[in-house]
Amino acid sequence: TSPFAWLRTRFYYLLIRLYFDQEFSIEEFTRGAKQAFSVVSKLLSQRKLDLLDELVSAEVLQVLKEKISLLPDNHRDALAADIDAIMYTTEGDVRIYYDDDGIKFVSILMRFWYLNGANLPDEVPGETKVFQIVFGDESTKEKRHLLTANYEFQREFTEGAKPDWTITRIEHPRLLE
């Protein structure tokens, strides 16, 4: 990320701590986001969408129900991310906003890079290269793909609101389109 983007996100984290949640920690949030990403991606892969009600917004869940039913098995398998297979995580955009009724929201976009052993072709649709990593020697090769996903987490900070983060956007580029 650029130094400007890094500085901007740190400023937003300071605002979150000052005005919304004095206990907020990006490290703790990132740990929770990784766990949520792993759980949600596995449930998507297994088509257990009914278990996502409390984790994912109703709008996103409706879109996912349509998309998941159309996915080939290998793409569906590639959605699953074991928490130990997450290679890198970074925060993307951070937004603080108020709606017309004075309700306060914070949203944080998280980007995940993870290894997955799904049987994907070398090139996935859309002419995007899927990085492959081979473990072992020639006789016992295990091919893994380095895949990305973007999950946006949103929390309402209006007084009296539940202190839960909800996933309001799920993107698995070239897999879940």
SULDATA-V681001 format. One record per residue. N is the residue number from 1. RES is the residue in three letters. PSI is psi in degrees with one decimal (999 if undefined). NEAR is the number of other ideal C-beta (glycine too) atoms within 10 Angstrom. D_CENTER is the distance of its C-alpha to the mean C-alpha in Angstrom with 2 decimals. Layout:
# SULDATA-V681001
n: {N;N}
res: {RES;RES}
psi: {PSI;PSI}
near: {NEAR;NEAR}
d_center: {D_CENTER;D_CENTER}
This chain:
# SULDATA-V681001
n: {1;2;3;4;5;6;7;8;9;10;11;12;13;14;15;16;17;18;19;20;21;22;23;24;25;26;27;28;29;30;31;32;33;34;35;36;37;38;39;40;41;42;43;44;45;46;47;48;49;50;51;52;53;54;55;56;57;58;59;60;61;62;63;64;65;66;67;68;69;70;71;72;73;74;75;76;77;78;79;80;81;82;83;84;85;86;87;88;89;90;91;92;93;94;95;96;97;98;99;100;101;102;103;104;105;106;107;108;109;110;111;112;113;114;115;116;117;118;119;120;121;122;123;124;125;126;127;128;129;130;131;132;133;134;135;136;137;138;139;140;141;142;143;144;145;146;147;148;149;150;151;152;153;154;155;156;157;158;159;160;161;162;163;164;165;166;167;168;169;170;171;172;173;174;175;176;177}
res: {THR;SER;PRO;PHE;ALA;TRP;LEU;ARG;THR;ARG;PHE;TYR;TYR;LEU;LEU;ILE;ARG;LEU;TYR;PHE;ASP;GLN;GLU;PHE;SER;ILE;GLU;GLU;PHE;THR;ARG;GLY;ALA;LYS;GLN;ALA;PHE;SER;VAL;VAL;SER;LYS;LEU;LEU;SER;GLN;ARG;LYS;LEU;ASP;LEU;LEU;ASP;GLU;LEU;VAL;SER;ALA;GLU;VAL;LEU;GLN;VAL;LEU;LYS;GLU;LYS;ILE;SER;LEU;LEU;PRO;ASP;ASN;HIS;ARG;ASP;ALA;LEU;ALA;ALA;ASP;ILE;ASP;ALA;ILE;MET;TYR;THR;THR;GLU;GLY;ASP;VAL;ARG;ILE;TYR;TYR;ASP;ASP;ASP;GLY;ILE;LYS;PHE;VAL;SER;ILE;LEU;MET;ARG;PHE;TRP;TYR;LEU;ASN;GLY;ALA;ASN;LEU;PRO;ASP;GLU;VAL;PRO;GLY;GLU;THR;LYS;VAL;PHE;GLN;ILE;VAL;PHE;GLY;ASP;GLU;SER;THR;LYS;GLU;LYS;ARG;HIS;LEU;LEU;THR;ALA;ASN;TYR;GLU;PHE;GLN;ARG;GLU;PHE;THR;GLU;GLY;ALA;LYS;PRO;ASP;TRP;THR;ILE;THR;ARG;ILE;GLU;HIS;PRO;ARG;LEU;LEU;GLU}
psi: {156.2;156.0;-34.8;-45.5;-41.0;-46.0;-41.4;-45.0;-38.5;-36.4;-43.4;-38.6;-38.2;-43.5;-40.8;-45.2;-38.5;-39.5;-18.7;-51.0;103.1;-17.3;-0.5;133.6;125.5;-30.9;-46.2;-41.4;-43.4;-41.6;-45.9;-38.0;-39.0;-42.4;-44.8;-42.7;-45.3;-47.8;-50.0;-42.9;-37.5;-41.8;-37.5;-45.3;-36.0;0.9;32.8;60.4;-24.0;-20.0;-0.8;-0.7;-44.6;-13.3;-29.5;142.6;154.4;-37.4;-45.8;-39.9;-40.1;-44.3;-41.8;-39.6;-39.5;-45.0;-43.2;-37.9;-21.4;-6.5;139.4;156.0;-40.5;-34.9;-39.3;-42.4;-34.5;-13.6;-30.0;129.4;111.2;141.1;-32.0;-13.5;0.8;114.1;-35.1;142.9;137.6;151.0;144.1;-119.6;139.5;130.3;141.7;127.5;161.5;139.4;-177.9;-22.6;5.9;12.1;132.3;132.1;149.6;134.0;141.8;123.4;124.9;139.8;131.9;139.1;126.9;153.9;140.0;139.1;17.8;152.9;78.4;150.1;163.2;-35.5;126.9;160.9;141.7;7.2;24.9;130.6;132.9;121.5;137.8;140.4;129.3;125.8;141.8;-178.5;-176.8;-32.4;-23.6;40.3;139.9;116.5;131.2;148.3;138.8;111.1;161.7;157.0;147.4;124.8;130.6;129.3;135.9;141.9;138.4;133.1;16.6;143.7;131.9;-9.9;151.7;139.9;42.9;142.4;138.1;141.8;121.2;-1.0;135.4;122.6;127.0;88.7;135.6;-1.4;-45.4;69.4;999}
near: {12;7;7;8;13;12;11;14;18;12;11;18;18;11;14;21;14;10;12;16;14;8;6;17;13;17;7;10;19;15;13;13;21;18;12;18;23;19;15;22;26;15;19;25;20;14;13;11;16;9;12;19;10;8;17;24;17;8;10;18;16;12;14;19;13;8;16;18;10;9;19;10;10;13;21;19;17;26;24;19;26;13;14;9;17;18;14;10;15;13;20;14;15;19;12;14;10;11;10;5;6;7;12;16;17;22;17;23;19;21;16;22;16;26;18;20;16;19;10;20;9;9;11;19;10;8;7;9;9;18;11;12;12;10;11;9;7;6;5;7;9;9;14;17;20;15;25;16;22;16;24;20;22;18;21;18;17;13;6;5;12;9;8;11;19;18;20;17;16;23;15;21;13;19;26;20;12}
d_center: {17.54;20.83;22.87;22.93;19.15;19.08;22.02;20.65;17.49;19.91;22.17;19.61;18.90;22.67;22.98;20.54;22.69;25.90;25.48;22.87;22.16;24.47;22.63;19.24;18.12;15.21;15.66;15.51;12.53;10.62;12.08;11.08;7.37;7.71;9.85;7.93;5.10;8.44;10.34;8.54;8.21;11.82;13.01;11.99;13.81;16.69;16.91;17.09;15.74;18.38;16.72;13.67;16.06;15.56;11.76;10.99;13.36;16.34;15.98;12.56;13.97;17.08;15.56;13.63;17.03;18.73;16.48;16.11;19.88;20.56;18.55;20.75;20.40;19.42;16.41;15.43;16.03;13.86;10.67;11.29;10.10;12.64;11.96;14.97;13.77;10.97;13.21;11.79;9.33;10.23;10.01;10.68;12.60;13.89;16.07;18.75;20.71;23.33;24.09;27.70;28.35;27.49;24.27;22.09;18.31;15.84;12.40;10.13;7.62;5.65;6.02;6.22;9.51;10.75;14.13;14.98;18.58;18.44;21.52;20.35;22.99;23.33;22.51;20.03;21.04;20.98;22.66;19.61;20.29;18.15;18.95;20.78;21.77;24.85;25.66;29.28;32.54;33.65;34.79;31.66;28.90;25.38;23.13;19.41;17.07;14.69;11.70;8.75;5.39;4.23;2.79;6.28;8.13;11.84;14.91;18.51;21.04;24.17;26.76;26.71;23.09;21.09;19.17;15.92;12.45;11.18;8.02;9.76;7.87;6.01;7.15;8.28;11.24;14.56;13.52;12.45;14.76}
